[in-house]
Amino acid sequence: MIAPAAAKPPRKYEDYNKEASDSFGTEQEWGVDGAQIMLQKVVQAQDASAEQTAQTSVIQQLNLSSPQASQYSFAVANQFRQGHMLGRVDNMGSVVGIMQQQFGPFDSLLQWTKRPGMPADMFCSVDFTHSRDEGALYSCKMMKGHEMSLQYLKSYGKRLALGTELKYQFPLRKTLSSWVFRYKAPNKLHILTGEVNSNKDFKFNILRRLAPSTSLVAELEHKSEKGDTNVRVGAQVNFTGQSSVRVQVDPELRVKAMATTPVGRSGLLSLVFQWDPASRAFRQGLDLKMQGGALA
């Protein structure tokens, strides 16, 4: 087994609870149902000075359980020293354009998205880091016609970080605020994070390192609008390379398990299993991603 990278002060506001989020995984990772395969062929060219790298990708996302849901997309990207640009279009008619650029301590992002039957949307953000390793992080994010947010995160050494966010939702003419904290114990085995919102929502996570490559995480989340309070616990074990196993259980004994392992030099295979004892429903999924030379 290998040890994961040591936890550092967060570089982004959203990273205040990165370790817990990584252990639980994303909805996209757990949303695999049936078998799907993503094949990506990349053609890359670099200029003589290595200042820029142009990349063209053809992506085939095949859903073997539901062929009509399969997608094909074409992407062109240009990577340069201080950022990158990307454009992508798929067979469903969706178009995405992204530009990311760094200017000294500033990191800017602009994303334009157009989906069939929906108006174009635009998202932009600017992050300003006061110090590269620790200190203050200022961020401004705006989503056209939807909301604007101002974020501030302050790290106090490598153990404590406190932050706040002020968000204005244009359609609802509503202002929300939230406060976050992150604390890493002196023994480096525990990481405690939390978020409290002005609408009385809150979420707390505690992560416990059992070994350099094994961790347990618990989460308590309350949503005032629905009156729901949810608890879940999870475990993650990392092996050599990108191999890992993740397991989640909630109070209703619904179980999720995911095993991920590399395939060849540029592939990644994920197996997902989910069991709901109340409905006796069992779901399984297979997700295979192959890139670059694996398709040559």
C-alpha positions as CSV (number, residue, x, y, z in Angstrom):
1,M,0.0,0.0,0.0
2,I,1.0,3.6,-0.4
3,A,0.3,6.6,1.7
4,P,-1.9,9.4,0.3
5,A,-0.5,12.8,-0.1
6,A,-0.2,14.8,3.1
7,A,-3.1,17.1,3.8
8,K,-2.2,20.7,3.1
9,P,-4.0,24.0,3.7
10,P,-6.8,24.2,1.1
11,R,-6.0,26.1,-2.1
12,K,-9.7,26.5,-3.0
13,Y,-12.7,27.5,-0.8
14,E,-14.5,24.3,-1.8
15,D,-11.4,22.2,-0.7
16,Y,-12.0,22.9,3.0
17,N,-13.3,19.3,3.3
18,K,-11.6,17.7,0.3
19,E,-10.5,14.6,2.2
20,A,-14.0,13.7,3.3
21,S,-15.4,14.5,-0.1
22,D,-12.9,12.3,-1.8
23,S,-13.6,9.4,0.6
24,F,-17.4,9.6,-0.1
25,G,-17.0,10.0,-3.9
26,T,-19.2,12.0,-6.3
27,E,-22.7,11.4,-7.5
28,Q,-21.3,10.8,-11.0
29,E,-19.1,8.0,-9.7
30,W,-21.9,6.3,-7.8
31,G,-24.4,6.9,-10.6
32,V,-23.0,4.2,-12.8
33,D,-25.8,1.8,-13.7
34,G,-25.2,-1.2,-16.0
35,A,-22.1,-1.2,-18.1
36,Q,-20.5,1.8,-19.7
37,I,-17.2,2.3,-21.5
38,M,-15.5,5.6,-22.3
39,L,-12.9,5.5,-25.1
40,Q,-10.8,8.7,-25.6
41,K,-8.3,9.0,-28.4
42,V,-5.9,11.9,-27.9
43,V,-3.7,13.5,-30.6
44,Q,-1.2,15.9,-29.0
45,A,1.3,18.3,-30.5
46,Q,3.8,20.5,-28.7
47,D,5.7,23.5,-30.0
48,A,9.5,23.5,-30.0
49,S,9.7,25.8,-26.9
50,A,7.3,23.6,-24.9
51,E,5.3,26.8,-24.2
52,Q,2.1,25.4,-25.6
53,T,0.5,22.0,-26.1
54,A,-2.4,21.5,-28.5
55,Q,-4.6,18.5,-28.0
56,T,-7.5,17.0,-30.0
57,S,-9.7,14.4,-28.5
58,V,-12.4,12.1,-29.8
59,I,-14.5,10.6,-26.9
60,Q,-16.9,7.7,-27.3
61,Q,-19.0,7.1,-24.2
62,L,-20.8,3.8,-24.8
63,N,-23.7,2.7,-22.5
64,L,-23.9,-1.1,-23.1
65,S,-27.1,-1.4,-21.0
66,S,-28.9,1.4,-22.9
67,P,-27.3,2.1,-26.3
68,Q,-29.5,5.0,-27.0
69,A,-27.9,6.8,-24.1
70,S,-24.4,6.5,-25.7
71,Q,-22.6,9.8,-26.4
72,Y,-19.9,10.9,-28.8
73,S,-18.0,14.1,-28.4
74,F,-15.1,16.0,-30.0
75,A,-12.9,18.3,-28.0
76,V,-10.0,20.7,-28.8
77,A,-7.7,22.0,-26.1
78,N,-4.7,24.3,-25.9
79,Q,-2.5,24.0,-22.8
80,F,-0.1,26.9,-22.2
81,R,2.2,27.8,-19.3
82,Q,-0.3,29.9,-17.3
83,G,-3.6,28.2,-18.2
84,H,-5.6,26.4,-20.9
85,M,-8.5,26.7,-23.3
86,L,-11.0,23.9,-24.2
87,G,-13.9,23.5,-26.6
88,R,-16.2,20.5,-26.7
89,V,-19.3,19.5,-28.7
90,D,-21.2,16.2,-28.6
91,N,-23.8,14.4,-30.6
92,M,-26.6,15.5,-28.3
93,G,-26.0,19.1,-29.4
94,S,-24.3,20.3,-26.2
95,V,-21.5,22.8,-26.6
96,V,-19.0,23.8,-23.8
97,G,-16.2,26.3,-23.9
98,I,-13.7,26.8,-21.1
99,M,-10.8,29.2,-20.5
100,Q,-8.6,29.2,-17.5
101,Q,-5.8,31.7,-16.9
102,Q,-3.4,32.6,-14.1
103,F,-2.1,36.1,-13.6
104,G,0.3,36.0,-10.6
105,P,-1.8,35.4,-7.5
106,F,-5.0,35.5,-9.6
107,D,-6.6,32.4,-11.0
108,S,-9.6,33.1,-13.4
109,L,-12.0,30.7,-15.0
110,L,-14.7,31.3,-17.7
111,Q,-17.1,28.6,-18.8
112,W,-19.8,28.9,-21.4
113,T,-22.4,26.1,-21.8
114,K,-25.2,25.6,-24.3
115,R,-27.5,22.6,-24.0
116,P,-30.4,21.7,-26.5
117,G,-33.6,23.4,-25.6
118,M,-32.1,25.5,-22.9
119,P,-30.6,29.1,-23.0
120,A,-26.9,29.5,-22.9
121,D,-25.3,29.8,-19.5
122,M,-22.1,31.3,-18.4
123,F,-20.0,30.8,-15.2
124,C,-17.0,32.8,-14.3
125,S,-14.8,33.0,-11.2
126,V,-11.6,34.7,-9.9
127,D,-9.5,33.4,-7.1
128,F,-6.9,35.4,-5.3
129,T,-4.4,33.7,-3.1
130,H,-2.6,35.9,-0.6
131,S,0.1,33.3,0.0
132,R,0.8,30.1,-1.9
133,D,1.1,27.8,1.1
134,E,-1.0,29.5,3.8
135,G,-2.8,32.7,4.4
136,A,-5.9,34.2,2.9
137,L,-7.8,33.2,-0.2
138,Y,-10.4,35.5,-1.8
139,S,-12.8,34.3,-4.5
140,C,-15.6,35.8,-6.6
141,K,-17.9,33.6,-8.6
142,M,-20.8,34.5,-10.9
143,M,-23.3,32.4,-12.8
144,K,-25.1,34.5,-15.4
145,G,-28.7,35.1,-14.4
146,H,-28.5,32.8,-11.4
147,E,-26.2,33.8,-8.6
148,M,-23.1,35.6,-7.5
149,S,-20.9,34.7,-4.5
150,L,-18.0,36.2,-2.6
151,Q,-15.8,33.8,-0.6
152,Y,-13.0,34.2,1.9
153,L,-10.9,31.5,3.5
154,K,-8.1,32.0,6.0
155,S,-5.6,29.4,7.0
156,Y,-3.9,29.6,10.3
157,G,-0.8,27.4,9.9
158,K,-1.5,23.9,8.7
159,R,-4.1,23.0,11.3
160,L,-6.9,25.5,11.2
161,A,-8.9,27.2,8.4
162,L,-11.9,29.4,8.7
163,G,-14.0,30.8,5.9
164,T,-17.3,32.5,5.0
165,E,-19.3,32.9,1.8
166,L,-21.9,35.5,0.8
167,K,-24.2,34.4,-2.0
168,Y,-27.0,36.3,-3.8
169,Q,-29.5,34.4,-5.9
170,F,-30.9,36.6,-8.6
171,P,-34.2,34.8,-9.5
172,L,-35.2,34.6,-5.8
173,R,-33.7,37.9,-4.8
174,K,-32.4,36.1,-1.8
175,T,-29.1,36.5,0.0
176,L,-27.5,33.5,1.8
177,S,-24.4,33.3,3.9
178,S,-22.4,30.4,5.2
179,W,-19.4,29.7,7.5
180,V,-17.0,26.9,7.2
181,F,-14.1,25.6,9.3
182,R,-11.4,22.9,9.0
183,Y,-9.3,21.6,11.9
184,K,-6.5,19.1,11.7
185,A,-5.5,17.5,15.0
186,P,-1.9,17.7,16.2
187,N,-1.5,14.0,15.8
188,K,-2.5,14.4,12.1
189,L,-4.9,11.4,12.4
190,H,-8.1,13.4,12.6
191,I,-9.6,16.1,10.3
192,L,-12.8,17.8,11.4
193,T,-14.7,20.1,9.0
194,G,-18.1,21.8,9.2
195,E,-20.4,24.2,7.3
196,V,-23.3,26.2,8.7
197,N,-25.7,28.3,6.4
198,S,-28.0,31.2,7.2
199,N,-31.0,29.0,6.2
200,K,-30.1,26.7,9.1
201,D,-28.6,24.0,7.0
202,F,-25.4,22.4,8.3
203,K,-23.0,19.6,7.6
204,F,-20.2,18.2,9.7
205,N,-17.5,15.6,8.8
206,I,-14.9,13.9,10.8
207,L,-12.1,11.8,9.1
208,R,-9.9,9.4,11.0
209,R,-6.7,7.9,9.6
210,L,-6.3,4.3,10.7
211,A,-3.2,3.8,8.6
212,P,-1.3,5.8,6.0
213,S,-3.6,4.4,3.3
214,T,-6.8,3.7,5.2
215,S,-9.3,6.2,6.5
216,L,-12.8,6.2,8.1
217,V,-15.1,9.2,7.6
218,A,-18.5,10.1,9.1
219,E,-21.0,12.8,8.1
220,L,-23.9,14.5,9.7
221,E,-26.0,16.7,7.4
222,H,-29.3,18.6,8.0
223,K,-31.5,20.3,5.4
224,S,-34.0,22.6,7.0
225,E,-36.2,23.0,4.0
226,K,-37.0,19.3,3.9
227,G,-36.5,18.8,7.6
228,D,-34.2,15.9,6.9
229,T,-31.1,14.9,9.0
230,N,-28.9,12.4,7.3
231,V,-26.0,10.4,8.7
232,R,-23.5,8.3,6.7
233,V,-20.2,6.6,7.4
234,G,-17.6,5.4,4.9
235,A,-14.2,3.8,4.6
236,Q,-11.5,4.1,1.9
237,V,-8.4,2.0,1.4
238,N,-5.8,3.0,-1.2
239,F,-3.5,0.5,-2.8
240,T,-0.5,0.8,-5.1
241,G,-1.1,3.0,-8.1
242,Q,-4.7,4.2,-8.5
243,S,-6.4,1.1,-7.0
244,S,-8.8,1.8,-4.1
245,V,-11.9,0.4,-2.4
246,R,-14.6,2.6,-0.9
247,V,-17.6,1.6,1.2
248,Q,-20.6,3.6,2.5
249,V,-23.4,2.8,5.0
250,D,-26.3,4.9,6.2
251,P,-28.6,4.4,9.2
252,E,-31.1,2.5,7.0
253,L,-28.3,0.0,6.2
254,R,-28.2,1.0,2.6
255,V,-24.7,-0.1,1.4
256,K,-22.6,1.2,-1.4
257,A,-19.2,-0.3,-2.5
258,M,-16.8,0.7,-5.2
259,A,-13.6,-0.9,-6.3
260,T,-11.3,0.9,-8.7
261,T,-8.1,-0.4,-10.4
262,P,-5.9,0.6,-13.3
263,V,-6.2,-1.3,-16.6
264,G,-3.1,-1.3,-18.8
265,R,-1.1,1.9,-19.0
266,S,-4.0,4.4,-19.5
267,G,-7.2,2.7,-18.4
268,L,-9.2,2.8,-15.2
269,L,-11.9,0.2,-14.3
270,S,-14.5,0.9,-11.6
271,L,-17.0,-1.7,-10.2
272,V,-20.0,-0.2,-8.3
273,F,-22.4,-2.2,-6.1
274,Q,-25.4,-0.8,-4.2
275,W,-27.9,-2.6,-1.9
276,D,-31.1,-1.2,-0.4
277,P,-32.5,-3.7,2.2
278,A,-35.9,-1.9,2.4
279,S,-36.7,-2.5,-1.3
280,R,-34.3,-5.4,-1.7
281,A,-33.0,-3.6,-4.7
282,F,-29.5,-4.5,-5.8
283,R,-27.7,-2.4,-8.5
284,Q,-24.3,-3.0,-10.0
285,G,-22.3,-1.0,-12.5
286,L,-19.1,-1.2,-14.5
287,D,-17.3,1.8,-15.7
288,L,-14.2,1.5,-18.0
289,K,-12.2,4.5,-19.2
290,M,-9.5,4.1,-21.7
291,Q,-7.4,6.9,-23.1
292,G,-4.6,7.8,-25.5
293,G,-2.2,5.0,-26.5
294,A,-4.6,2.3,-25.2
295,L,-6.7,2.9,-28.4
296,A,-3.8,3.2,-30.8
